[in-house]
Amino acid sequence: MEDRRFPLTRRNYVILLVGFGLVLLGFVLMTGGSSAPGEFNEEMFSWRRITLAPILVIGGFAVEIYGIMKRFDK
């Protein structure tokens, strides 16, 4: 008889949602601060946009990979 279990469990989906939330938060932190033509805006080079946001995005993708690859048995 065939094994009819789903390949991912509920825990996997929770981990995937957490990873998606981290990626989304990272992209939100990268946005903000407008700049007009001919006007320099120093906010473009803030620590939040240059360092923190990319770390969150990469971390979120790592959590996504973990959530897909980790096998939780019922």
N, CA, C and O atoms as a Tripos MOL2 file, in Angstrom:
@<TRIPOS>MOLECULE
protein
  296   295    74     0     0
PROTEIN
NO_CHARGES

@<TRIPOS>ATOM
      1 N           0.8300   -1.1780    0.0000 N.3       1 MET1
      2 CA          0.0000    0.0000    0.0000 C.3       1 MET1
      3 C           0.8830    1.2530    0.0000 C.2       1 MET1
      4 O           1.9890    1.2350    0.5390 O.2       1 MET1
      5 N           0.4040    2.3100   -0.5890 N.am      2 GLU2
      6 CA          1.1520    3.5630   -0.6740 C.3       2 GLU2
      7 C           1.1810    4.3050    0.6590 C.2       2 GLU2
      8 O           0.2330    4.2520    1.4430 O.2       2 GLU2
      9 N           2.2790    4.9890    0.8900 N.am      3 ASP3
     10 CA          2.3760    5.8700    2.0540 C.3       3 ASP3
     11 C           1.7790    7.2150    1.6570 C.2       3 ASP3
     12 O           2.3350    7.8960    0.7960 O.2       3 ASP3
     13 N           0.6760    7.6110    2.2540 N.am      4 ARG4
     14 CA         -0.0490    8.8070    1.8420 C.3       4 ARG4
     15 C           0.2020    9.9980    2.7610 C.2       4 ARG4
     16 O          -0.6350   10.8980    2.8330 O.2       4 ARG4
     17 N           1.3260   10.0240    3.4610 N.am      5 ARG5
     18 CA          1.6340   11.1560    4.3280 C.3       5 ARG5
     19 C           2.1330   12.3300    3.4880 C.2       5 ARG5
     20 O           2.7270   12.1530    2.4250 O.2       5 ARG5
     21 N           1.8730   13.5260    3.9950 N.am      6 PHE6
     22 CA          2.4130   14.7180    3.3580 C.3       6 PHE6
     23 C           3.9060   14.8080    3.6580 C.2       6 PHE6
     24 O           4.3470   14.3770    4.7230 O.2       6 PHE6
     25 N           4.6800   15.3550    2.7450 N.am      7 PRO7
     26 CA          6.1280   15.4220    2.9760 C.3       7 PRO7
     27 C           6.5150   16.4090    4.0890 C.2       7 PRO7
     28 O           7.5640   16.2510    4.7120 O.2       7 PRO7
     29 N           5.6790   17.4200    4.3390 N.am      8 LEU8
     30 CA          5.9630   18.3920    5.3900 C.3       8 LEU8
     31 C           4.9040   18.3150    6.4720 C.2       8 LEU8
     32 O           3.7240   18.1000    6.1920 O.2       8 LEU8
     33 N           5.3360   18.4930    7.7090 N.am      9 THR9
     34 CA          4.4050   18.4550    8.8320 C.3       9 THR9
     35 C           4.0260   19.8730    9.2370 C.2       9 THR9
     36 O           4.4910   20.8510    8.6500 O.2       9 THR9
     37 N           3.1870   19.9620   10.2330 N.am     10 ARG10
     38 CA          2.7530   21.2700   10.7260 C.3      10 ARG10
     39 C           3.9380   22.0860   11.2500 C.2      10 ARG10
     40 O           3.9920   23.3000   11.0550 O.2      10 ARG10
     41 N           4.8790   21.4220   11.9110 N.am     11 ARG11
     42 CA          6.0710   22.1190   12.4260 C.3      11 ARG11
     43 C           6.8820   22.7230   11.2850 C.2      11 ARG11
     44 O           7.4170   23.8240   11.4200 O.2      11 ARG11
     45 N           6.9780   22.0180   10.1680 N.am     12 ASN12
     46 CA          7.6830   22.5550    9.0050 C.3      12 ASN12
     47 C           7.0350   23.8370    8.5200 C.2      12 ASN12
     48 O           7.7240   24.8080    8.2070 O.2      12 ASN12
     49 N           5.7050   23.8420    8.4570 N.am     13 TYR13
     50 CA          5.0020   25.0310    7.9820 C.3      13 TYR13
     51 C           5.1540   26.2050    8.9430 C.2      13 TYR13
     52 O           5.2210   27.3540    8.5060 O.2      13 TYR13
     53 N           5.2070   25.9340   10.2280 N.am     14 VAL14
     54 CA          5.4420   27.0100   11.2040 C.3      14 VAL14
     55 C           6.8320   27.6020   10.9970 C.2      14 VAL14
     56 O           7.0020   28.8220   11.0160 O.2      14 VAL14
     57 N           7.8230   26.7400   10.7990 N.am     15 ILE15
     58 CA          9.1910   27.2210   10.5520 C.3      15 ILE15
     59 C           9.2380   28.0280    9.2560 C.2      15 ILE15
     60 O           9.9210   29.0500    9.1920 O.2      15 ILE15
     61 N           8.5250   27.5840    8.2290 N.am     16 LEU16
     62 CA          8.4750   28.3230    6.9620 C.3      16 LEU16
     63 C           7.8430   29.6980    7.1510 C.2      16 LEU16
     64 O           8.3040   30.6750    6.5600 O.2      16 LEU16
     65 N           6.8030   29.7850    7.9590 N.am     17 LEU17
     66 CA          6.1750   31.0850    8.2280 C.3      17 LEU17
     67 C           7.1160   32.0210    8.9760 C.2      17 LEU17
     68 O           7.1520   33.2200    8.6980 O.2      17 LEU17
     69 N           7.8750   31.4800    9.9230 N.am     18 VAL18
     70 CA          8.8550   32.3030   10.6450 C.3      18 VAL18
     71 C           9.9130   32.8190    9.6780 C.2      18 VAL18
     72 O          10.2800   33.9930    9.7250 O.2      18 VAL18
     73 N          10.4020   31.9530    8.8070 N.am     19 GLY19
     74 CA         11.3900   32.3750    7.8150 C.3      19 GLY19
     75 C          10.8460   33.4360    6.8830 C.2      19 GLY19
     76 O          11.5390   34.4010    6.5600 O.2      19 GLY19
     77 N           9.5900   33.2590    6.4440 N.am     20 PHE20
     78 CA          8.9650   34.2540    5.5810 C.3      20 PHE20
     79 C           8.8300   35.5890    6.3080 C.2      20 PHE20
     80 O           9.0300   36.6470    5.7120 O.2      20 PHE20
     81 N           8.4920   35.5380    7.5860 N.am     21 GLY21
     82 CA          8.3900   36.7580    8.3810 C.3      21 GLY21
     83 C           9.7280   37.4820    8.4950 C.2      21 GLY21
     84 O           9.7750   38.7100    8.4330 O.2      21 GLY21
     85 N          10.8200   36.7280    8.6600 N.am     22 LEU22
     86 CA         12.1500   37.3440    8.7310 C.3      22 LEU22
     87 C          12.5240   38.0020    7.4080 C.2      22 LEU22
     88 O          13.0570   39.1110    7.3930 O.2      22 LEU22
     89 N          12.2470   37.3220    6.3030 N.am     23 VAL23
     90 CA         12.5440   37.8960    4.9900 C.3      23 VAL23
     91 C          11.7310   39.1700    4.7790 C.2      23 VAL23
     92 O          12.2610   40.1860    4.3300 O.2      23 VAL23
     93 N          10.4560   39.1090    5.1020 N.am     24 LEU24
     94 CA          9.5850   40.2790    4.9490 C.3      24 LEU24
     95 C          10.0450   41.4380    5.8240 C.2      24 LEU24
     96 O          10.0750   42.5820    5.3700 O.2      24 LEU24
     97 N          10.4040   41.1520    7.0770 N.am     25 LEU25
     98 CA         10.9030   42.2000    7.9710 C.3      25 LEU25
     99 C          12.1880   42.8180    7.4300 C.2      25 LEU25
    100 O          12.3750   44.0320    7.5100 O.2      25 LEU25
    101 N          13.0710   41.9910    6.8810 N.am     26 GLY26
    102 CA         14.3070   42.5110    6.3040 C.3      26 GLY26
    103 C          14.0430   43.4590    5.1450 C.2      26 GLY26
    104 O          14.6800   44.5070    5.0420 O.2      26 GLY26
    105 N          13.1070   43.0970    4.2700 N.am     27 PHE27
    106 CA         12.7930   43.9770    3.1430 C.3      27 PHE27
    107 C          12.1120   45.2600    3.6060 C.2      27 PHE27
    108 O          12.3490   46.3240    3.0340 O.2      27 PHE27
    109 N          11.2810   45.1740    4.6200 N.am     28 VAL28
    110 CA         10.6390   46.3760    5.1470 C.3      28 VAL28
    111 C          11.6830   47.3130    5.7600 C.2      28 VAL28
    112 O          11.5960   48.5310    5.6040 O.2      28 VAL28
    113 N          12.6650   46.7440    6.4540 N.am     29 LEU29
    114 CA         13.7110   47.5770    7.0500 C.3      29 LEU29
    115 C          14.5980   48.2280    5.9980 C.2      29 LEU29
    116 O          15.1980   49.2710    6.2590 O.2      29 LEU29
    117 N          14.6910   47.6290    4.8120 N.am     30 MET30
    118 CA         15.4860   48.2300    3.7390 C.3      30 MET30
    119 C          14.7970   49.4280    3.1100 C.2      30 MET30
    120 O          15.4660   50.2760    2.5200 O.2      30 MET30
    121 N          13.4910   49.5190    3.2190 N.am     31 THR31
    122 CA         12.7590   50.6100    2.5830 C.3      31 THR31
    123 C          12.7940   51.8560    3.4550 C.2      31 THR31
    124 O          13.3190   51.8380    4.5680 O.2      31 THR31
    125 N          12.2390   52.9140    2.9420 N.am     32 GLY32
    126 CA         12.1030   54.1460    3.7120 C.3      32 GLY32
    127 C          13.1190   55.1820    3.2890 C.2      32 GLY32
    128 O          14.1460   54.8760    2.6830 O.2      32 GLY32
    129 N          12.8020   56.4100    3.6240 N.am     33 GLY33
    130 CA         13.7150   57.4930    3.2990 C.3      33 GLY33
    131 C          13.6810   57.8350    1.8300 C.2      33 GLY33
    132 O          14.2030   57.0970    0.9940 O.2      33 GLY33
    133 N          13.0770   58.9360    1.5250 N.am     34 SER34
    134 CA         13.0230   59.3420    0.1220 C.3      34 SER34
    135 C          14.1790   60.2700   -0.1840 C.2      34 SER34
    136 O          14.7700   60.8690    0.7150 O.2      34 SER34
    137 N          14.4890   60.3780   -1.4420 N.am     35 SER35
    138 CA         15.5220   61.3270   -1.8310 C.3      35 SER35
    139 C          15.0540   62.0450   -3.0910 C.2      35 SER35
    140 O          14.5730   61.4320   -4.0440 O.2      35 SER35
    141 N          15.2090   63.3320   -3.0620 N.am     36 ALA36
    142 CA         14.8310   64.1480   -4.2020 C.3      36 ALA36
    143 C          16.0370   64.2990   -5.1270 C.2      36 ALA36
    144 O          17.1780   64.2290   -4.6700 O.2      36 ALA36
    145 N          15.8000   64.5000   -6.3970 N.am     37 PRO37
    146 CA         16.9340   64.7090   -7.3180 C.3      37 PRO37
    147 C          17.7480   65.9300   -6.8970 C.2      37 PRO37
    148 O          17.2030   66.9910   -6.5930 O.2      37 PRO37
    149 N          19.0390   65.7530   -6.8890 N.am     38 GLY38
    150 CA         19.9280   66.8540   -6.5340 C.3      38 GLY38
    151 C          20.0850   67.0560   -5.0320 C.2      38 GLY38
    152 O          20.7390   68.0080   -4.6060 O.2      38 GLY38
    153 N          19.5020   66.1880   -4.2300 N.am     39 GLU39
    154 CA         19.5950   66.3080   -2.7790 C.3      39 GLU39
    155 C          20.1500   65.0100   -2.2190 C.2      39 GLU39
    156 O          19.6300   63.9330   -2.5130 O.2      39 GLU39
    157 N          21.1990   65.1020   -1.4160 N.am     40 PHE40
    158 CA         21.8210   63.9170   -0.8350 C.3      40 PHE40
    159 C          21.1260   63.5760    0.4800 C.2      40 PHE40
    160 O          20.9170   64.4470    1.3240 O.2      40 PHE40
    161 N          20.7750   62.3240    0.6450 N.am     41 ASN41
    162 CA         20.1120   61.8670    1.8560 C.3      41 ASN41
    163 C          21.0140   60.8500    2.5470 C.2      41 ASN41
    164 O          21.2360   59.7630    2.0150 O.2      41 ASN41
    165 N          21.5330   61.1880    3.7210 N.am     42 GLU42
    166 CA         22.4430   60.2920    4.4330 C.3      42 GLU42
    167 C          21.7370   59.0780    5.0130 C.2      42 GLU42
    168 O          22.3940   58.0950    5.3570 O.2      42 GLU42
    169 N          20.4230   59.1210    5.1310 N.am     43 GLU43
    170 CA         19.6870   57.9920    5.6840 C.3      43 GLU43
    171 C          19.8310   56.7440    4.8160 C.2      43 GLU43
    172 O          19.6030   55.6290    5.2840 O.2      43 GLU43
    173 N          20.2050   56.9320    3.5630 N.am     44 MET44
    174 CA         20.3890   55.8100    2.6620 C.3      44 MET44
    175 C          21.5020   54.8770    3.1510 C.2      44 MET44
    176 O          21.4880   53.6850    2.8450 O.2      44 MET44
    177 N          22.4450   55.4030    3.8940 N.am     45 PHE45
    178 CA         23.5850   54.6150    4.3660 C.3      45 PHE45
    179 C          23.4880   54.2860    5.8430 C.2      45 PHE45
    180 O          24.5180   54.1480    6.5040 O.2      45 PHE45
    181 N          22.2880   54.1560    6.3790 N.am     46 SER46
    182 CA         22.1390   53.8580    7.8060 C.3      46 SER46
    183 C          22.4860   52.3930    8.0780 C.2      46 SER46
    184 O          22.4320   51.5470    7.1860 O.2      46 SER46
    185 N          22.8420   52.1210    9.3290 N.am     47 TRP47
    186 CA         23.2160   50.7730    9.7460 C.3      47 TRP47
    187 C          22.0590   49.8050    9.5460 C.2      47 TRP47
    188 O          22.2700   48.6420    9.2020 O.2      47 TRP47
    189 N          20.8590   50.2730    9.7570 N.am     48 ARG48
    190 CA         19.6570   49.4400    9.6120 C.3      48 ARG48
    191 C          19.5110   48.9460    8.1810 C.2      48 ARG48
    192 O          19.1860   47.7810    7.9550 O.2      48 ARG48
    193 N          19.7450   49.8150    7.2240 N.am     49 ARG49
    194 CA         19.5480   49.4560    5.8080 C.3      49 ARG49
    195 C          20.7230   48.6960    5.2190 C.2      49 ARG49
    196 O          20.5300   47.8250    4.3720 O.2      49 ARG49
    197 N          21.9270   49.0080    5.6490 N.am     50 ILE50
    198 CA         23.1240   48.4100    5.0490 C.3      50 ILE50
    199 C          23.5010   47.0820    5.7080 C.2      50 ILE50
    200 O          23.9980   46.1840    5.0290 O.2      50 ILE50
    201 N          23.2720   46.9400    7.0230 N.am     51 THR51
    202 CA         23.7530   45.7620    7.7370 C.3      51 THR51
    203 C          22.6220   44.8820    8.2660 C.2      51 THR51
    204 O          22.5690   43.6900    7.9650 O.2      51 THR51
    205 N          21.7310   45.4610    9.0430 N.am     52 LEU52
    206 CA         20.7070   44.6700    9.7220 C.3      52 LEU52
    207 C          19.7320   44.0180    8.7430 C.2      52 LEU52
    208 O          19.4610   42.8220    8.8520 O.2      52 LEU52
    209 N          19.2120   44.7690    7.8080 N.am     53 ALA53
    210 CA         18.2020   44.2400    6.8840 C.3      53 ALA53
    211 C          18.7400   43.0790    6.0290 C.2      53 ALA53
    212 O          18.0600   42.0590    5.9200 O.2      53 ALA53
    213 N          19.9210   43.1910    5.4250 N.am     54 PRO54
    214 CA         20.4240   42.0350    4.6520 C.3      54 PRO54
    215 C          20.6920   40.8050    5.5100 C.2      54 PRO54
    216 O          20.5000   39.6790    5.0520 O.2      54 PRO54
    217 N          21.1350   41.0090    6.7610 N.am     55 ILE55
    218 CA         21.3460   39.8600    7.6510 C.3      55 ILE55
    219 C          20.0180   39.1640    7.9290 C.2      55 ILE55
    220 O          19.9560   37.9350    7.9430 O.2      55 ILE55
    221 N          18.9550   39.9370    8.1490 N.am     56 LEU56
    222 CA         17.6320   39.3420    8.3820 C.3      56 LEU56
    223 C          17.1260   38.5950    7.1540 C.2      56 LEU56
    224 O          16.5400   37.5200    7.2790 O.2      56 LEU56
    225 N          17.3470   39.1560    5.9700 N.am     57 VAL57
    226 CA         16.8860   38.4920    4.7470 C.3      57 VAL57
    227 C          17.6330   37.1740    4.5390 C.2      57 VAL57
    228 O          17.0090   36.1510    4.2570 O.2      57 VAL57
    229 N          18.9380   37.1880    4.6730 N.am     58 ILE58
    230 CA         19.7250   35.9610    4.4950 C.3      58 ILE58
    231 C          19.3780   34.9460    5.5810 C.2      58 ILE58
    232 O          19.2670   33.7520    5.3050 O.2      58 ILE58
    233 N          19.2070   35.4180    6.8130 N.am     59 GLY59
    234 CA         18.7920   34.5230    7.8930 C.3      59 GLY59
    235 C          17.4250   33.9190    7.6340 C.2      59 GLY59
    236 O          17.1980   32.7410    7.9100 O.2      59 GLY59
    237 N          16.5170   34.7220    7.1050 N.am     60 GLY60
    238 CA         15.1900   34.2120    6.7700 C.3      60 GLY60
    239 C          15.2410   33.1370    5.7050 C.2      60 GLY60
    240 O          14.5260   32.1390    5.7890 O.2      60 GLY60
    241 N          16.0880   33.3350    4.6970 N.am     61 PHE61
    242 CA         16.2320   32.3040    3.6690 C.3      61 PHE61
    243 C          16.8510   31.0330    4.2470 C.2      61 PHE61
    244 O          16.4880   29.9290    3.8420 O.2      61 PHE61
    245 N          17.7790   31.1790    5.1840 N.am     62 ALA62
    246 CA         18.3730   30.0050    5.8350 C.3      62 ALA62
    247 C          17.3180   29.2540    6.6480 C.2      62 ALA62
    248 O          17.2940   28.0230    6.6480 O.2      62 ALA62
    249 N          16.4480   29.9890    7.3390 N.am     63 VAL63
    250 CA         15.3640   29.3480    8.0930 C.3      63 VAL63
    251 C          14.4030   28.6450    7.1410 C.2      63 VAL63
    252 O          13.9060   27.5630    7.4560 O.2      63 VAL63
    253 N          14.1350   29.2410    5.9840 N.am     64 GLU64
    254 CA         13.2790   28.5990    4.9800 C.3      64 GLU64
    255 C          13.8810   27.2760    4.5160 C.2      64 GLU64
    256 O          13.1740   26.2730    4.4220 O.2      64 GLU64
    257 N          15.1620   27.2690    4.2300 N.am     65 ILE65
    258 CA         15.8300   26.0380    3.7890 C.3      65 ILE65
    259 C          15.7680   24.9770    4.8840 C.2      65 ILE65
    260 O          15.5020   23.8070    4.6130 O.2      65 ILE65
    261 N          16.0160   25.3970    6.1220 N.am     66 TYR66
    262 CA         15.9320   24.4640    7.2500 C.3      66 TYR66
    263 C          14.5120   23.9050    7.3720 C.2      66 TYR66
    264 O          14.3290   22.7050    7.5750 O.2      66 TYR66
    265 N          13.5140   24.7730    7.2480 N.am     67 GLY67
    266 CA         12.1270   24.3360    7.3710 C.3      67 GLY67
    267 C          11.7110   23.3490    6.2970 C.2      67 GLY67
    268 O          10.8570   22.4950    6.5320 O.2      67 GLY67
    269 N          12.3060   23.4600    5.1250 N.am     68 ILE68
    270 CA         11.9940   22.5280    4.0440 C.3      68 ILE68
    271 C          12.7480   21.2120    4.2260 C.2      68 ILE68
    272 O          12.1850   20.1390    4.0050 O.2      68 ILE68
    273 N          14.0060   21.2880    4.6240 N.am     69 MET69
    274 CA         14.8490   20.0980    4.6690 C.3      69 MET69
    275 C          14.6810   19.2580    5.9340 C.2      69 MET69
    276 O          14.8980   18.0470    5.8950 O.2      69 MET69
    277 N          14.3000   19.8720    7.0530 N.am     70 LYS70
    278 CA         14.1980   19.1490    8.3140 C.3      70 LYS70
    279 C          13.0270   18.1820    8.2760 C.2      70 LYS70
    280 O          11.9240   18.5470    7.8700 O.2      70 LYS70
    281 N          13.2650   16.9610    8.6950 N.am     71 ARG71
    282 CA         12.2270   15.9440    8.6900 C.3      71 ARG71
    283 C          11.7330   15.7240   10.1240 C.2      71 ARG71
    284 O          12.4870   15.2760   10.9880 O.2      71 ARG71
    285 N          10.4700   16.0420   10.3600 N.am     72 PHE72
    286 CA          9.8360   15.8100   11.6530 C.3      72 PHE72
    287 C           8.9110   14.6070   11.5030 C.2      72 PHE72
    288 O           7.9880   14.6290   10.6880 O.2      72 PHE72
    289 N           9.1510   13.5700   12.2780 N.am     73 ASP73
    290 CA          8.2970   12.3900   12.2140 C.3      73 ASP73
    291 C           7.1300   12.5550   13.1640 C.2      73 ASP73
    292 O           7.2480   13.1550   14.2330 O.2      73 ASP73
    293 N           6.0100   12.0120   12.7500 N.am     74 LYS74
    294 CA          4.7990   12.1240   13.5730 C.3      74 LYS74
    295 C           4.8240   11.1370   14.6950 C.2      74 LYS74
    296 O           3.8880   11.0840   15.4920 O.2      74 LYS74
@<TRIPOS>BOND
     1     1     2 1
     2     2     3 1
     3     3     4 2
     4     3     5 am
     5     5     6 1
     6     6     7 1
     7     7     8 2
     8     7     9 am
     9     9    10 1
    10    10    11 1
    11    11    12 2
    12    11    13 am
    13    13    14 1
    14    14    15 1
    15    15    16 2
    16    15    17 am
    17    17    18 1
    18    18    19 1
    19    19    20 2
    20    19    21 am
    21    21    22 1
    22    22    23 1
    23    23    24 2
    24    23    25 am
    25    25    26 1
    26    26    27 1
    27    27    28 2
    28    27    29 am
    29    29    30 1
    30    30    31 1
    31    31    32 2
    32    31    33 am
    33    33    34 1
    34    34    35 1
    35    35    36 2
    36    35    37 am
    37    37    38 1
    38    38    39 1
    39    39    40 2
    40    39    41 am
    41    41    42 1
    42    42    43 1
    43    43    44 2
    44    43    45 am
    45    45    46 1
    46    46    47 1
    47    47    48 2
    48    47    49 am
    49    49    50 1
    50    50    51 1
    51    51    52 2
    52    51    53 am
    53    53    54 1
    54    54    55 1
    55    55    56 2
    56    55    57 am
    57    57    58 1
    58    58    59 1
    59    59    60 2
    60    59    61 am
    61    61    62 1
    62    62    63 1
    63    63    64 2
    64    63    65 am
    65    65    66 1
    66    66    67 1
    67    67    68 2
    68    67    69 am
    69    69    70 1
    70    70    71 1
    71    71    72 2
    72    71    73 am
    73    73    74 1
    74    74    75 1
    75    75    76 2
    76    75    77 am
    77    77    78 1
    78    78    79 1
    79    79    80 2
    80    79    81 am
    81    81    82 1
    82    82    83 1
    83    83    84 2
    84    83    85 am
    85    85    86 1
    86    86    87 1
    87    87    88 2
    88    87    89 am
    89    89    90 1
    90    90    91 1
    91    91    92 2
    92    91    93 am
    93    93    94 1
    94    94    95 1
    95    95    96 2
    96    95    97 am
    97    97    98 1
    98    98    99 1
    99    99   100 2
   100    99   101 am
   101   101   102 1
   102   102   103 1
   103   103   104 2
   104   103   105 am
   105   105   106 1
   106   106   107 1
   107   107   108 2
   108   107   109 am
   109   109   110 1
   110   110   111 1
   111   111   112 2
   112   111   113 am
   113   113   114 1
   114   114   115 1
   115   115   116 2
   116   115   117 am
   117   117   118 1
   118   118   119 1
   119   119   120 2
   120   119   121 am
   121   121   122 1
   122   122   123 1
   123   123   124 2
   124   123   125 am
   125   125   126 1
   126   126   127 1
   127   127   128 2
   128   127   129 am
   129   129   130 1
   130   130   131 1
   131   131   132 2
   132   131   133 am
   133   133   134 1
   134   134   135 1
   135   135   136 2
   136   135   137 am
   137   137   138 1
   138   138   139 1
   139   139   140 2
   140   139   141 am
   141   141   142 1
   142   142   143 1
   143   143   144 2
   144   143   145 am
   145   145   146 1
   146   146   147 1
   147   147   148 2
   148   147   149 am
   149   149   150 1
   150   150   151 1
   151   151   152 2
   152   151   153 am
   153   153   154 1
   154   154   155 1
   155   155   156 2
   156   155   157 am
   157   157   158 1
   158   158   159 1
   159   159   160 2
   160   159   161 am
   161   161   162 1
   162   162   163 1
   163   163   164 2
   164   163   165 am
   165   165   166 1
   166   166   167 1
   167   167   168 2
   168   167   169 am
   169   169   170 1
   170   170   171 1
   171   171   172 2
   172   171   173 am
   173   173   174 1
   174   174   175 1
   175   175   176 2
   176   175   177 am
   177   177   178 1
   178   178   179 1
   179   179   180 2
   180   179   181 am
   181   181   182 1
   182   182   183 1
   183   183   184 2
   184   183   185 am
   185   185   186 1
   186   186   187 1
   187   187   188 2
   188   187   189 am
   189   189   190 1
   190   190   191 1
   191   191   192 2
   192   191   193 am
   193   193   194 1
   194   194   195 1
   195   195   196 2
   196   195   197 am
   197   197   198 1
   198   198   199 1
   199   199   200 2
   200   199   201 am
   201   201   202 1
   202   202   203 1
   203   203   204 2
   204   203   205 am
   205   205   206 1
   206   206   207 1
   207   207   208 2
   208   207   209 am
   209   209   210 1
   210   210   211 1
   211   211   212 2
   212   211   213 am
   213   213   214 1
   214   214   215 1
   215   215   216 2
   216   215   217 am
   217   217   218 1
   218   218   219 1
   219   219   220 2
   220   219   221 am
   221   221   222 1
   222   222   223 1
   223   223   224 2
   224   223   225 am
   225   225   226 1
   226   226   227 1
   227   227   228 2
   228   227   229 am
   229   229   230 1
   230   230   231 1
   231   231   232 2
   232   231   233 am
   233   233   234 1
   234   234   235 1
   235   235   236 2
   236   235   237 am
   237   237   238 1
   238   238   239 1
   239   239   240 2
   240   239   241 am
   241   241   242 1
   242   242   243 1
   243   243   244 2
   244   243   245 am
   245   245   246 1
   246   246   247 1
   247   247   248 2
   248   247   249 am
   249   249   250 1
   250   250   251 1
   251   251   252 2
   252   251   253 am
   253   253   254 1
   254   254   255 1
   255   255   256 2
   256   255   257 am
   257   257   258 1
   258   258   259 1
   259   259   260 2
   260   259   261 am
   261   261   262 1
   262   262   263 1
   263   263   264 2
   264   263   265 am
   265   265   266 1
   266   266   267 1
   267   267   268 2
   268   267   269 am
   269   269   270 1
   270   270   271 1
   271   271   272 2
   272   271   273 am
   273   273   274 1
   274   274   275 1
   275   275   276 2
   276   275   277 am
   277   277   278 1
   278   278   279 1
   279   279   280 2
   280   279   281 am
   281   281   282 1
   282   282   283 1
   283   283   284 2
   284   283   285 am
   285   285   286 1
   286   286   287 1
   287   287   288 2
   288   287   289 am
   289   289   290 1
   290   290   291 1
   291   291   292 2
   292   291   293 am
   293   293   294 1
   294   294   295 1
   295   295   296 2
@<TRIPOS>SUBSTRUCTURE
     1 MET1         2 RESIDUE 1 A MET
     2 GLU2         6 RESIDUE 1 A GLU
     3 ASP3        10 RESIDUE 1 A ASP
     4 ARG4        14 RESIDUE 1 A ARG
     5 ARG5        18 RESIDUE 1 A ARG
     6 PHE6        22 RESIDUE 1 A PHE
     7 PRO7        26 RESIDUE 1 A PRO
     8 LEU8        30 RESIDUE 1 A LEU
     9 THR9        34 RESIDUE 1 A THR
    10 ARG10       38 RESIDUE 1 A ARG
    11 ARG11       42 RESIDUE 1 A ARG
    12 ASN12       46 RESIDUE 1 A ASN
    13 TYR13       50 RESIDUE 1 A TYR
    14 VAL14       54 RESIDUE 1 A VAL
    15 ILE15       58 RESIDUE 1 A ILE
    16 LEU16       62 RESIDUE 1 A LEU
    17 LEU17       66 RESIDUE 1 A LEU
    18 VAL18       70 RESIDUE 1 A VAL
    19 GLY19       74 RESIDUE 1 A GLY
    20 PHE20       78 RESIDUE 1 A PHE
    21 GLY21       82 RESIDUE 1 A GLY
    22 LEU22       86 RESIDUE 1 A LEU
    23 VAL23       90 RESIDUE 1 A VAL
    24 LEU24       94 RESIDUE 1 A LEU
    25 LEU25       98 RESIDUE 1 A LEU
    26 GLY26      102 RESIDUE 1 A GLY
    27 PHE27      106 RESIDUE 1 A PHE
    28 VAL28      110 RESIDUE 1 A VAL
    29 LEU29      114 RESIDUE 1 A LEU
    30 MET30      118 RESIDUE 1 A MET
    31 THR31      122 RESIDUE 1 A THR
    32 GLY32      126 RESIDUE 1 A GLY
    33 GLY33      130 RESIDUE 1 A GLY
    34 SER34      134 RESIDUE 1 A SER
    35 SER35      138 RESIDUE 1 A SER
    36 ALA36      142 RESIDUE 1 A ALA
    37 PRO37      146 RESIDUE 1 A PRO
    38 GLY38      150 RESIDUE 1 A GLY
    39 GLU39      154 RESIDUE 1 A GLU
    40 PHE40      158 RESIDUE 1 A PHE
    41 ASN41      162 RESIDUE 1 A ASN
    42 GLU42      166 RESIDUE 1 A GLU
    43 GLU43      170 RESIDUE 1 A GLU
    44 MET44      174 RESIDUE 1 A MET
    45 PHE45      178 RESIDUE 1 A PHE
    46 SER46      182 RESIDUE 1 A SER
    47 TRP47      186 RESIDUE 1 A TRP
    48 ARG48      190 RESIDUE 1 A ARG
    49 ARG49      194 RESIDUE 1 A ARG
    50 ILE50      198 RESIDUE 1 A ILE
    51 THR51      202 RESIDUE 1 A THR
    52 LEU52      206 RESIDUE 1 A LEU
    53 ALA53      210 RESIDUE 1 A ALA
    54 PRO54      214 RESIDUE 1 A PRO
    55 ILE55      218 RESIDUE 1 A ILE
    56 LEU56      222 RESIDUE 1 A LEU
    57 VAL57      226 RESIDUE 1 A VAL
    58 ILE58      230 RESIDUE 1 A ILE
    59 GLY59      234 RESIDUE 1 A GLY
    60 GLY60      238 RESIDUE 1 A GLY
    61 PHE61      242 RESIDUE 1 A PHE
    62 ALA62      246 RESIDUE 1 A ALA
    63 VAL63      250 RESIDUE 1 A VAL
    64 GLU64      254 RESIDUE 1 A GLU
    65 ILE65      258 RESIDUE 1 A ILE
    66 TYR66      262 RESIDUE 1 A TYR
    67 GLY67      266 RESIDUE 1 A GLY
    68 ILE68      270 RESIDUE 1 A ILE
    69 MET69      274 RESIDUE 1 A MET
    70 LYS70      278 RESIDUE 1 A LYS
    71 ARG71      282 RESIDUE 1 A ARG
    72 PHE72      286 RESIDUE 1 A PHE
    73 ASP73      290 RESIDUE 1 A ASP
    74 LYS74      294 RESIDUE 1 A LYS
